[in-house]
């Protein structure tokens, strides 16, 4: 797949989220949503290809080829190969010629006299080429190549017929994503480039560390230390290399969620806000003498008259 094809495929996908009537603010938001969906779909496909196994048909003649592609390639490529393997039985070899270090096979579809395909097999590296050019276009062997492989009784798929960009380990060789000079001043582009590099390295590390208990525990502890170190450096806005790695058992300040401050609301009694240790006085208060225990109407204190 060339660079132009990749751009065209991305444009075709983003076009689903856009139309000519949306304003500019919605255009930017829709493009962000489309990019986020692409990343989430890619993570989902990577998880399925890494940690699950496809369902192999029990009655398939070339089940060995399917198992090799299922272990090496992504799930989407496996289903494409499975379709070609299912259709290889419709073709018969009608001719075979030897030419130097190569064998040339002529194939024809059953009960179809018109179409004929030519498959060239190299005896040096077992590479096969077909006149339909599907491998050069889509990156997967065609049904004609599988028919010739079955005729030659090849037990293993030649390495030249497995594209590295279709394997589950395709991202392991990517150690750094180069940011174009015109986008080096854009923080979002630089951040996403760094994220892609770290994601590629972390995926490779996780696949290796998960195989043994000892390596799993070491990777888990180191990742926790790095997370705490980067989080502390981000809060303090300093270089992570100069920041100390905090210990989980040390007295590091934690953000605790405490009880909210009590605010006096309308209708709240004064007794709810009495100070601790002070006994609250209970009873009615006389409006004439100020003594508790009786009312103004039952007060026996002498009334003071103006002279």
N, C-alpha and C positions, 0 to 999 in steps of 0.2 A: 504494500500500500504506500503510495507516494504521499508527499506533503499536501499536494492539491486535493487528493482524495480524502484525506483526514479533515481538511478544512471544509470540504463540501459536505461530509457526513455530519460535522458539528453544526454547520449552518442549517442543514435539513432538520436536525433535531430541535434547535432553538426556534426554528420557524413555527413549531407547533404552539409556542407560548406567545407569539406576536401576531399582530395584524396592523393594518395601515391606519387604524382609527384611534389607537391608544396614545395618550400624551407621553411626553418625554419622561416624566417621573415614573409612570407605570412601565415604560420600556426598560428602564434601568432595573427596576424591581423584578420584572419578569425574566430578564437575562440572568440575574443573580439566582433566581429560583431554578432556572434551567441548569445552570452550572452546578448548583447544589444537588440536584437530582442525578446529574451525571456522576458526580463523585460518590453519592450514596449507592447508586447502582453498581459502580465499579467495586466498591468495598463488599457489597453483597455477593457479587460474582466471584470475587477473590476468596471469600470465606467458603463458598460452596465448592470451589475447585480445590482448595487446600484441605479441608477437613471433612469432606463427604466423598462417597464413592458412587459412581453411576451404576444403574441397574443394567446388567449384561443379559442379553437374551440367551436362554439355555439351548436353543435349537440352532444357533448360528454356526455355520461352517467355519468362518474365519473369526472365531471368538478370541483367538490369540492376538490378532491384530487389534481388536477392540480393546482388549485389556492393556496393551501397550500404549495406545492413544489415550485411554482413560487415565492412566497413571502419569502420563507426560504432559498432556495438553489440558486446556481449560474445558469446562463443561460444554460451552457453546460449540467449540470446535469438535468435541467428541460427538455431539449429535449430528453435526454435518458429515463427519466421517462415517458414522453409523448408517446414514442414508445411502451413501455411496457403496458401502459394503453390502447392504441389502439388495442393491440393484446390479451387482456384478454378475450374478448368476444368469442374467438375461443375455449375456454376450458369449459368443463362441469364437475360438481361435481358428481361423480358416487358412492361415499360412504362416510360415516361419522361415526366415532366411538369416544366414550368418554373414556378417560383413566386418572383417577385421576382428576387433575386440568387442564387437557389439552384436546383439541378436535383434532382428527386426520382426515383430509380430504383427499380423493382420487380424483384426477383430471385426466381427459383424454381429449385429443384434439378431436375436432369434426371430425368424419369420419376417425379416426385413432385408431385402436384397439390395437396397439402394445405398444406405450409409455404411461406410467402412472407416475404421480408425487404425492408426499405426502407432505402435508402442515400441520404443527403442530401449533395449536393456544393455547397459554397460557391464561387462564381465570384470572390470577393474574394481569399481566401487559399488556395484549393484544399483547404480542410479537408473531410474526409469523416466522416460519422457513420452508424453502422449501428444498426438496431433491435435487433440481438442484444446490444449493449452489451459486446462482448468487449474493445474497446479501453479502455473505462473501467474494466473489471474487471481484465484481465491486462496492459494497457499495450502490446499489440501489435495491429496491424491484423488484422481477420478476413479470411476467404476472400472474403466478399462485397465488402469494400472493394477488394481486389485485382482482382476481376472488373470493378468499375466503373472502376478506374484503367486497366485494359487497354482498356476500351471508350472511355474518353476519350483514350487514347493519350498518357498522361502519361509523360514521359521520366525525370523525377526524382520521388522521394518527397517529398511536402510536409513541411516541417520540423515541422508540428504533429503529424505521425504518428510522430515519433521521440521517445520519452521520454528526457530527459537522465539519469535515474537508471539507465537500461539501457545507456548508452553507456560506452565504455572510458575516457572522460574525466570520468566522473561524480565521481571523488574529487579532481579537480584544484581544484575550487572550494572544497573544504573546507580552510580555513586554520587552524582551531582547534576543538578539541572541548571543549565546556563540561562541566565536572564539576559535578554537582549539589551544592548546599551540604551535604547530609547525608553526602556521601562525600569531602569535601575534606580530612578528617583521616585518610583511609585511604591509606597510601602506595602500595599496589598499584593502586588505582583511578586515582590521580593519575599514576602511572608509565605505565599502559596508555593513558591519555588523551594524554599527551605522545607516546608511541610512535606512536599513530594519526596525530597531526598531523604528526610528522616523516616518517612513512612516506608520507603523502600528498604532502608537498612533495618528498621525495626521488624518488618515482616520476615526478612531473612533470619534475623537473630531469633525471633520467636519460634520459627519452624525448627531451628536447631536445638534451642534450649528446651523445648517441650518433649524431647525424646527421652531424656534421662531425669531422674528425680533430683540428682545433685545439681545438674546444670539448671534445672527449673528453679530450685531454691536460690541459687546464686544470682540468676537473672532477676528474680523477683525482688530480692533484697537490694541489688544495685539500682534497679529502676525506681524503687521507693526512695532511696537516697538521692538520686538525681532529680526526682520530682520535687522533693523538699528543697533541694539546693536551688533549682530554677525558680520555684515559687518564691523563695526568700529573696533571691536576686531581683526578681521582677517587682516585688513590693518595695524594695529598697533602691531600685533603679541603679544597680551597680553591676560590675562584671561578675558573671557566675564563677569564674575561676578564682576570684579573690574572696568570695563569700565562703564562710565555714559551713560544713555540712551539719545540720542540726541532728541531734540524736532524739529518737522518739521518746526515750525515757528521761531526757533532760527537761529542765523547767523552762520550756519554750512557751512564750505567751500564746494563749489560745483565745479564739474568739468565741466567748460563751454567750448564749442567748439568755439574758436575765429577765426577771419579772418586770413588766412595765410599771412606770411611775403612776401611783394612784392619784387621780385628779378628781377634785370635788365636783360633783355634778349637781344639777338642780334637784332639790328634794332630798339630798343626802343629809343625814343627821350629824350633829356635832360630835356625838359619841363615837362615830366611826373613826374620827381623827384624833382621839384622846391620846396623850403621850403614854408610852409604856411605863408601868409602875405607879401611875396616878389613879386612884380609885374614883370612879365616876359617881357623882351624886345623883341619887334617884329620888324622885318625888316632885310634887308640885311646888311652885314658889309663889308666895303671897305677893300681890302687887302693892300692898300698903307698907308692910314692915320688912319685906324681903326675906322672910324665914320660910323654909321649906316645910311642908307637911300639912298646909291648909290653904284655903283660898281667901280672897279678899272679902268675900261676903261672910265668911266664918271667922274672920280675924277678931281677936279679943283685945288687941292693943288699943290704948286710948287714942282717939283721933285728935289731932292737933288742929286747933282753930286759930284763925288769924285774929290778932288783937285789934 
